[in-house]
């Protein structure tokens, strides 16, 4: 069964950092009733949404849906913006109150398990919105680590975490900073059961961090939410091809 399609209207925009724009939307959010995943997402439809019902393939882009309020009919989406690169980023940069866009969803699969002994959350700027929501859902006495990678100090954003969750920022522009995978591997490993959420660039997440968590740390797959949001040097369409190729390769070796 296909997910509902909702028309959203831009209410306001805000620049969170040089590379991220926040847009607040309004609309009928009945489809979000009962949605509790902290990685909940929608697919923005760039084109005629009727194509989805007719088997067509309009351009879709996936974004985390933040703080949906069904009663008030409001939600927020944070967009990574790289100038004129891509489809959704340029749209967000030019969006003004009154503009509209259709979204399909919500989807989602993760929320931090309160029964876990500690939590590991890691990703780049594309994962910050989902990680921020996960942190907000943690208990005050939660323990763990957050590792976030951005271009430089100006790209950092306010991220609230429980006192027992250690936050580390990594800067691509600083040669003294490790990459995301190296930073995760360097974390002192805690005792007990970990619940992990790791999302971001494909090479770091799927080729480097995932083998470490599943292999060296032997974390059960049910305790890890891990996926690539993008791939360095690839457009959204060729990134999807990369993900499909990766899935086929892994099926062949399983």
C-alpha positions, 0 to 999 in steps of 0.5 A: 500500500502506497503512503499518503501524499500531503500538501505542505505550505511554507510558513517560514525559513531560517538559516541554521548554518552556512550549509543548512536551511530550516523550513517550517511547514503547515498542512493536514498531518493526519498521516503522522498520527501515531508516528513515533520513530525519531528517524521519521522521514518524508519524500518530497515530490518534485513534479506532479504527485499524480504520477505516483498513483499512475506508476510514474516516477517524479523526482523524489528526495528524502528528508527527516520530518521534525516535530510533526504536530498533528493537532496544529498541522505543523512540521519542520524540515532541515535541508542541507544546501550546497549552492545550486547543487542538487534539487531539494537544496536549491528549492529550499534556499529559494523557498518563501512563505506561501510556497507549496510542495507535496510529500509522501510519507511518513516512513521510519524505522528507528527510535532509541531503545530505553532498555539499552545500556548506552547509545551510539549516534554518528553521522554527518550533516545529513544525519543531524536532524534525525540524531537531534530527534533521537537525543531529544527522546533519550532519558536524562540519565542516558549514556553514550556518544554522539559523533557529528561531522561537518565542513568546519566550525561555522557549520556546527549547530546547537545540539542538546544531549543528556549529560551522560552522552558525550558529543564530538564535532569533526571538521572536514576542513581541519586535517588534524580531525579524523574522519567519521569512521576513524573517530567512531573506532577510537571511542572507548567501548562501554560495557553492556548493550549498545543501541546504534544509529549511524547514517551519512556518506556511503563509504564511511557508513557502509564500507567502514563503520558497518563492518566495524560494528557488525564484525569487530564489535559483534553488535546484533543487527537488530541493535543497529540502524545504519544506512547511507544517505548520500555518496561522495561524487554521486548525484541522487540518481547515481547514488541510488544505483550505488546502493542497489549495486551494494545490495546485490553484491551483499545478497550474492555473498550472504 
